[in-house]
Protein backbone atom coordinates (compact mmCIF):
# COMPACT_ATOMS: atom_id res chain seq x y z
CA UNK A 1 0.00 0.00 0.00
CA UNK A 2 1.29 3.48 -0.81
CA UNK A 3 1.26 6.53 1.42
CA UNK A 4 -1.50 8.31 -0.51
CA UNK A 5 -3.79 5.31 0.04
CA UNK A 6 -3.20 5.46 3.80
CA UNK A 7 -3.83 9.20 4.00
CA UNK A 8 -7.14 8.84 2.17
CA UNK A 9 -8.34 6.28 4.72
CA UNK A 10 -8.18 8.58 7.74
CA UNK A 11 -10.83 11.19 8.58
CA UNK A 12 -9.69 13.54 11.35
CA UNK A 13 -12.47 14.50 13.75
CA UNK A 14 -12.00 18.13 14.77
CA UNK A 15 -15.24 18.53 16.74
CA UNK A 16 -13.60 19.55 20.02
CA UNK A 17 -11.67 22.44 18.44
CA UNK A 18 -12.66 25.95 17.45
CA UNK A 19 -11.85 27.05 13.92
CA UNK A 20 -8.61 28.80 14.92
CA UNK A 21 -7.36 25.65 16.66
CA UNK A 22 -8.52 23.49 13.75
CA UNK A 23 -6.72 25.65 11.18
CA UNK A 24 -3.53 25.58 13.22
CA UNK A 25 -3.71 21.80 13.57
CA UNK A 26 -4.33 21.28 9.85
CA UNK A 27 -1.57 23.68 8.84
CA UNK A 28 0.81 21.65 11.00
CA UNK A 29 -0.48 18.37 9.52
CA UNK A 30 -0.41 19.13 5.78
CA UNK A 31 -0.94 15.51 4.68
CA UNK A 32 -4.38 15.21 6.28
CA UNK A 33 -6.92 14.98 3.47
CA UNK A 34 -10.21 14.41 5.31
CA UNK A 35 -11.83 16.19 8.26
CA UNK A 36 -15.02 15.46 10.13
CA UNK A 37 -17.19 18.38 11.21
CA UNK A 38 -19.68 17.37 13.88
CA UNK A 39 -22.50 19.10 15.69
CA UNK A 40 -20.28 20.84 18.24
CA UNK A 41 -18.07 22.61 15.70
CA UNK A 42 -20.88 23.30 13.23
CA UNK A 43 -23.09 24.89 15.90
CA UNK A 44 -20.19 26.92 17.31
CA UNK A 45 -18.85 28.24 14.02
CA UNK A 46 -21.83 28.01 11.65
CA UNK A 47 -21.87 26.92 8.00
CA UNK A 48 -18.94 29.26 7.26
CA UNK A 49 -16.63 26.65 8.77
CA UNK A 50 -17.17 24.53 5.66
CA UNK A 51 -15.91 27.26 3.35
CA UNK A 52 -12.84 27.78 5.55
CA UNK A 53 -11.96 24.09 5.50
CA UNK A 54 -12.55 23.86 1.77
CA UNK A 55 -10.17 26.81 1.44
CA UNK A 56 -7.57 24.59 3.11
CA UNK A 57 -8.24 22.02 0.37
CA UNK A 58 -9.78 19.46 2.72
CA UNK A 59 -12.46 16.88 1.97
CA UNK A 60 -15.30 17.19 4.45
CA UNK A 61 -17.45 14.65 6.25
CA UNK A 62 -20.32 16.71 7.68
CA UNK A 63 -21.45 14.50 10.53
CA UNK A 64 -24.65 16.13 11.80
CA UNK A 65 -26.55 12.84 12.12
CA UNK A 66 -29.90 14.18 10.93
CA UNK A 67 -32.85 12.36 12.51
CA UNK A 68 -36.33 13.78 12.07
CA UNK A 69 -39.48 13.38 10.03
CA UNK A 70 -38.84 12.76 6.30
CA UNK A 71 -39.66 16.29 5.15
CA UNK A 72 -37.39 17.95 7.70
CA UNK A 73 -34.52 15.55 7.06
CA UNK A 74 -34.71 15.93 3.29
CA UNK A 75 -34.94 19.72 3.52
CA UNK A 76 -31.88 19.85 5.78
CA UNK A 77 -29.90 17.57 3.48
CA UNK A 78 -30.91 19.65 0.47
CA UNK A 79 -29.40 22.72 2.15
CA UNK A 80 -26.14 21.16 3.35
CA UNK A 81 -25.60 19.53 -0.05
CA UNK A 82 -25.25 23.04 -1.45
CA UNK A 83 -22.25 23.66 0.84
CA UNK A 84 -19.95 21.42 -1.16
CA UNK A 85 -19.29 18.78 1.48
CA UNK A 86 -18.25 15.27 0.47
CA UNK A 87 -20.14 13.07 2.95
CA UNK A 88 -23.21 13.73 5.10
CA UNK A 89 -24.67 11.48 7.80
CA UNK A 90 -28.25 10.68 8.75
CA UNK A 91 -29.68 8.28 11.32
CA UNK A 92 -30.78 5.09 9.56
CA UNK A 93 -33.38 4.59 12.29
CA UNK A 94 -35.37 7.47 10.76
CA UNK A 95 -36.80 4.85 8.41
CA UNK A 96 -36.84 3.89 4.74
CA UNK A 97 -38.98 6.79 3.52
CA UNK A 98 -36.84 9.41 5.24
CA UNK A 99 -33.62 7.86 3.93
CA UNK A 100 -34.87 7.68 0.35
CA UNK A 101 -36.08 11.28 0.40
CA UNK A 102 -32.83 12.40 2.01
CA UNK A 103 -30.75 10.82 -0.74
CA UNK A 104 -32.93 12.36 -3.43
CA UNK A 105 -32.72 15.80 -1.79
CA UNK A 106 -28.92 15.61 -1.58
CA UNK A 107 -28.74 15.06 -5.34
CA UNK A 108 -31.10 17.95 -6.01
CA UNK A 109 -29.29 20.34 -3.67
CA UNK A 110 -25.89 19.71 -5.21
CA UNK A 111 -27.29 19.96 -8.73
CA UNK A 112 -28.85 23.31 -7.89
CA UNK A 113 -25.39 24.83 -7.37
CA UNK A 114 -23.53 22.69 -9.93
CA UNK A 115 -21.58 20.63 -7.40
CA UNK A 116 -20.86 16.94 -7.15
CA UNK A 117 -23.40 15.38 -4.77
CA UNK A 118 -22.17 14.21 -1.37
CA UNK A 119 -22.26 10.60 -0.29
CA UNK A 120 -25.08 10.01 2.18
CA UNK A 121 -24.38 7.44 4.88
CA UNK A 122 -26.62 5.97 7.56
CA UNK A 123 -25.71 5.96 11.23
CA UNK A 124 -26.39 2.51 12.69
CA UNK A 125 -25.67 2.14 16.42
CA UNK A 126 -23.43 4.72 18.08
CA UNK A 127 -20.04 3.39 19.18
CA UNK A 128 -20.51 4.88 22.65
CA UNK A 129 -23.07 2.16 23.44
CA UNK A 130 -22.05 -0.94 25.33
CA UNK A 131 -24.39 -3.93 24.98
CA UNK A 132 -25.65 -3.46 28.53
CA UNK A 133 -26.42 0.23 28.06
CA UNK A 134 -27.98 -0.39 24.67
CA UNK A 135 -30.35 -3.05 25.92
CA UNK A 136 -31.23 -1.30 29.19
CA UNK A 137 -31.48 2.32 28.04
CA UNK A 138 -33.38 1.56 24.82
CA UNK A 139 -35.26 -1.50 26.08
CA UNK A 140 -33.84 -3.73 23.33
CA UNK A 141 -33.75 -7.51 23.53
CA UNK A 142 -31.57 -8.00 20.47
CA UNK A 143 -27.81 -7.60 20.19
CA UNK A 144 -26.02 -4.50 18.90
CA UNK A 145 -24.73 -6.48 15.90
CA UNK A 146 -28.26 -7.57 14.92
CA UNK A 147 -29.44 -3.96 14.99
CA UNK A 148 -26.40 -2.72 13.05
CA UNK A 149 -27.08 -5.32 10.36
CA UNK A 150 -30.74 -4.33 10.21
CA UNK A 151 -29.98 -0.60 9.90
CA UNK A 152 -27.21 -1.18 7.36
CA UNK A 153 -29.68 -3.19 5.25
CA UNK A 154 -32.18 -0.33 5.51
CA UNK A 155 -29.51 2.14 4.39
CA UNK A 156 -28.60 -0.07 1.43
CA UNK A 157 -32.22 -0.58 0.38
CA UNK A 158 -32.83 3.18 0.55
CA UNK A 159 -30.00 3.79 -1.93
CA UNK A 160 -27.58 5.38 0.52
CA UNK A 161 -23.86 5.21 -0.20
CA UNK A 162 -22.85 3.43 2.98
CA UNK A 163 -23.19 3.43 6.72
CA UNK A 164 -21.32 4.17 9.93
CA UNK A 165 -20.66 1.23 12.21
CA UNK A 166 -18.19 0.33 14.90
CA UNK A 167 -15.15 -1.73 13.84
CA UNK A 168 -16.65 -4.67 15.71
CA UNK A 169 -19.40 -5.05 13.09
CA UNK A 170 -17.48 -4.10 9.96
CA UNK A 171 -16.19 -7.59 9.11
CA UNK A 172 -19.69 -9.07 9.05
CA UNK A 173 -21.05 -6.14 7.00
CA UNK A 174 -18.21 -6.36 4.48
CA UNK A 175 -19.04 -10.01 3.92
CA UNK A 176 -22.49 -8.82 2.80
CA UNK A 177 -21.79 -5.55 0.97
CA UNK A 178 -19.21 -4.79 -1.71
CA UNK A 179 -16.72 -1.94 -1.44
CA UNK A 180 -18.98 0.50 -3.33
CA UNK A 181 -21.03 0.54 -0.09
CA UNK A 182 -18.84 2.55 2.28
CA UNK A 183 -18.32 1.39 5.85
CA UNK A 184 -17.00 4.26 7.93
CA UNK A 185 -15.77 3.33 11.38
CA UNK A 186 -15.26 5.57 14.40
CA UNK A 187 -13.98 4.03 17.62
CA UNK A 188 -10.42 3.85 16.26
CA UNK A 189 -7.61 3.82 18.82
CA UNK A 190 -3.90 3.18 18.37
CA UNK A 191 -3.91 1.73 21.89
CA UNK A 192 -6.99 -0.23 22.87
CA UNK A 193 -6.76 0.79 26.52
CA UNK A 194 -7.50 4.44 25.59
CA UNK A 195 -11.27 4.11 25.23
CA UNK A 196 -12.38 7.67 26.17
CA UNK A 197 -16.18 7.68 25.63
CA UNK A 198 -16.17 4.83 23.09
CA UNK A 199 -16.82 1.19 23.87
CA UNK A 200 -16.61 -0.78 20.62
CA UNK A 201 -13.08 0.10 19.49
CA UNK A 202 -10.22 -1.31 17.37
CA UNK A 203 -6.82 -0.35 15.97
CA UNK A 204 -6.56 1.22 12.48
CA UNK A 205 -4.94 -1.77 10.79
CA UNK A 206 -7.42 -4.22 12.30
CA UNK A 207 -10.42 -2.16 11.16
CA UNK A 208 -9.13 -1.84 7.59
CA UNK A 209 -8.33 -5.55 7.40
CA UNK A 210 -11.90 -6.24 8.45
CA UNK A 211 -13.22 -4.18 5.52
CA UNK A 212 -13.59 -0.58 6.69
CA UNK A 213 -13.60 2.03 3.92
CA UNK A 214 -12.47 4.92 6.09
CA UNK A 215 -11.51 5.44 9.73
CA UNK A 216 -12.59 8.34 11.92
CA UNK A 217 -9.76 9.30 14.28
CA UNK A 218 -10.07 12.21 16.69
CA UNK A 219 -8.30 12.78 19.99
CA UNK A 220 -5.62 10.20 19.23
CA UNK A 221 -4.28 12.74 16.72
CA UNK A 222 -5.69 16.10 17.83
CA UNK A 223 -4.62 15.71 21.48
CA UNK A 224 -1.23 14.16 20.70
CA UNK A 225 1.96 15.95 21.73
CA UNK A 226 2.99 15.87 18.07
CA UNK A 227 -0.18 15.46 15.94
CA UNK A 228 1.70 15.41 12.65
CA UNK A 229 3.99 12.59 13.80
CA UNK A 230 1.02 10.63 15.17
CA UNK A 231 -0.86 10.99 11.88
CA UNK A 232 2.19 9.94 9.88
CA UNK A 233 2.83 6.99 12.18
CA UNK A 234 -0.75 5.77 11.67
CA UNK A 235 -0.33 6.09 7.91
CA UNK A 236 2.92 4.12 8.05
CA UNK A 237 1.30 1.37 10.13
CA UNK A 238 -1.49 1.06 7.56
CA UNK A 239 0.86 1.11 4.59
CA UNK A 240 3.12 -1.57 6.06
CA UNK A 241 0.31 -4.09 6.58
N, C-alpha and C positions, 0 to 999 in steps of 0.2 A: 504494500500500500504506500502511495506517495503522501507527501506532507499536505498537499492541497486537499486530498481526500479527507484526511483527518480533521483539518480545520473546518471543512464544510459540515462535519458531523456534530459539532459542538455549538449549542445555542447558549450564550451567556445571559443569565437572568440578572437584570439590573434593578429589580423592583425596590430594593432597600436604599437606593441612592437617589439624590436629587440630580438634576440635569448637569449641574456644574461638576459634581463628583463623577457622574457617568462619563461625561466628555473627557475628563482627566484620565479616567481608567482606560477608556478606549484609545486615547492618544498614546498611552504608554503600552498598549497591547495592540499594535497595528495589524497583527495577523488574524484578529478576531473578525469573523465574517458575519455572524448572526448574533442578534440580541433579542431578548424577550422583554417586552414591556407589559407589565401586569397592571392590575387595578390601582395599586398604591401609587406607582409613578404616573400613570395616566391621569388619575384624579388630581394629583399634586400639581402636575405641570400642564395638563390640558393637551388637546390634540397637536399643539405646536411642537411637542416633543418628537413626534414622528418626523416632521420636516427637518428638525435638527439632526436626528440620527441618520436620516437619508442623506443629509449634507455631508456626513462622515462616511458615506458610501457603505452603510451597513444594511444587511437584509433584516427584516423585522417580523418577528412573531408577536402579534398583538393578542395577548392572552387575557381577554376580559371575561371569558367564560359566560357568555350570554345565556340566560335561562329565564324565559318568560313565555307569554302566550305567543302563538305563531306570528301574528301581525307585528307585535313589538320587536320580536327577535329579528324578523326579516327586515324591518325598517332600520334597526340599528346596524345590521350587517350591510345594508345598502349604503349607509352613510360612511362607515369605516372603510369600505372597499374603495371609496373615492380618495382615501388618504395615501394610497400607494403602498400599503403593507403587503407582505408576502404570505403570511399565514394568519388566520383568525380562528379563535376557538369558541365553541358553543357547547353547552351541556347536552349530551346525547339523551339524557333522561327527559328532555323537553318533549320528546315524542317524534314520530315519523313525519307528521305533517309539518311541524315547526322546522325540522331539519331540512326537508325538501324545499320549503319556502325560503329558508335562510340561504341555501346554496344558490337558488335561482336569483335571489336579491343580490348576492355578492357578484354574480356575473353581470347583472344589469348595472350595478353601481360603478364597477370598473369600466364597463363599456361607455358609460355616460361621460367619463373624463378621459377616454382613450388610453386606459392603463391595462396591463395584464391583470387578470382576476387573481385574487389571493386563493390559496388553498384553504378549505374550510375543514376543520378537524373536530371530532366529537370528544368531549371529556367523558371518560368512563367513571371510574371510582377514584377519588382523590388519594394520592399516595400518603397523606397524613393519617388515613384510617388504618387502624389495626383491625384484625378480624373481630375481636371482642367489642371494640367501640362501634364498629360498623353494624354488628348484629344487635347490640343493645340500644344504641342511640337511634337507629333507624328502624328498629323492630323487624329485622330481616332474619329469615331462617336459612337462607342460602349462603354459600360462600362468596367471598369477594371475587374469586376467579370466575364463578358462574355468572355473576352480574357483569363483570368486565366483558366476558364473551357475548352476553346478551346485548349490551350496549354497543359493542363494536359491530355486531351484526346489524343492529339498527342503523348505525352510521353508514355502513356499507350499502345497505338497501336504500338509504335515502340519497345516495349518490355523493356522499362526502368524500374527501380526498384521503382521509385517514382518521386516526384517533390518538388520544393520549392515554397511556396506561403505565402502570409501574413496570419496572424491569422484571418483576416476578411473573407477570403474565405474558410478556412479549414473545417468549419462545412458543407457547401454545398458539397465540394469535398468528405468528408468522407461518406456522404449519398450515394455517387455513387461508391466509391472504397473501397474495403476491406482493412484490416490492413496490408496485405502483399504488398500493394502499399504505400510506405512511404510518409508522408506529413511532410516536415521539414519547420519550421516556424521561420524566423527572426522577427524583430520588436517586441521583447519581452521586456517589461519594468515592474519592480515591482511597479512603480508609473507612471500612465498614463501621468502625466503632463511633464515627462522627455522624450521628443520626440527625441532630438538630430536631426539627419538628416533623421529620419524615419517618415512616415505619418500614415501608416496603422498598428497600434500597439495594444497590448493586454497584460494582465498579464499572468504569467506562468500557473496558475491553470485554467484560462478561456480558454487558447489555448488548453491545454490537454483535458479538458472537451469537447471541440468542435471536438476533433479527431486528434490532432497533434501527430505525432510519436516521434518527437524530437524538442527541442527548441534551437535556437541559441541565446546565451546571451553574450554580449561583455562588453561594458563599465560599465554596471550596476555592474559587478563583478570586472573587471580589474582596474577600476578607484575608487573603493570603498576604504574607509579608512582601512577597514579590509576585504580584499577579501575572506578569508577563512570563516569568519562568515557570510558574505553575501551569499556565495554559500550554506553553510549549512542551512541558514534560508530559502532559496528558496526550497531546498530539503525537509525541514520540512513542508513548506506550501503545497507542492505537496502531500507529504505522508499523511497529515492530511485530505485532501479532498476526 
